């Protein structure tokens, strides 16, 4: 299912192709979130027009509404949302465990418990060997998610890649809890693969998930366990640390071990999408990424620009843009900039809460990320990865870095 075309000689970066039931995906690639069967504010033609070849659907949310039975009746997720290209679906584990632990932002900011974030309006009732019992955030009813349940939902969705159910542990839990949770995740991996072997749809691939928190030995053990399984690809999940250096260290440990025990299988990094993290993830051998970052920023009026000093973003709500006639970014080919929509107009739309403003900034952000990934792929192919990565880190506009080294 995966072909590595070129490997960078100075790092683990590699360019390849995923061969999936609904088409091919050039890697390294970013995967936009179609959480509830749609990339927020956009339609599938928009997403494909920006150059994306795969999206990610959310098993947890789609299980609760509209439900796997109805989605299957409507022809599966591809047919329902009119997206003909590949889809990866998560297991639902991250969302379930966020109800107990809080999300990543809650974790880093020190918030705890089921009231930590807006996504935590449900609650975990019990984490057991069979699976997790929880209350639905929609109606308060008790629901269950286990390895077989998750795989059955993803089978009904007919995704190209299904992720196994895992427990997503935060970094503030003890080493002992992390180890016990990891071992349960490994047992769930076996159950997921057994179910899929018996009942999974033909052509659907399955990714195992490496856990182990921020403990080097646990990450190594989990990597070896997942690599020894029958999974088609390997995702890196769980807590990646409290800051970027720690996160990159965890990814580095894991991909170093994968180079040894599973060099030919594809690797996915869950929930990571900041521009510098994409560059450094590719350097460490990650093939695909998913994250809410570009679309979430767009819905909050934050536009991506080549400015690392400001975390590659500007806030178009700010009064300084009220009379700014320039597009978000000079020479940008996205639908917002190419059509000449000014920062002043976008500022006005955002302040007026017009949905067109959210859509235009989202289009720009996804276009920016797509071009960063295109630059990185081209750089690997041309044996110029270090140069292009350095230029992007220094604030080169996407496209400019690869043009200067061609």
ABEGO torsion letter per residue (X at the ends): XBBBABBBAABABBBBBBBBAAEBBBOBBBBBBBAAGBBBGBBAAAAAAAGBABBBBBAAAAAAOAEAAAAAAAGEAAAAAGBABBBBBBAGAAAAAAAAAEBAAAAAAGBBEAAABAAAABBBABBBAAEBBBBBAAAGBBBBBBAAAAAAAAAAAGBABBBBBBBBBBAABBAAAAAAAAAAAAAAAAAAAAAAAAABBBGBBBBBBBBGEABAAAAAAAAAAAAABABABBBBBEBAEABAAAAAAAAAAAAAAAAAABAABBBBBBGBABAAAAAAAAAAGBABBBBAAAAAAAAAGBBBBBBAAAGGBBBAABAAAAABABBABBGBABAAAAAGBBAAAAAAAAAAGBAAAAAAAAAAAAAAAAAAAAAAAAAAAAGAAAAAAAAAAAGBBBGAAAAAAX
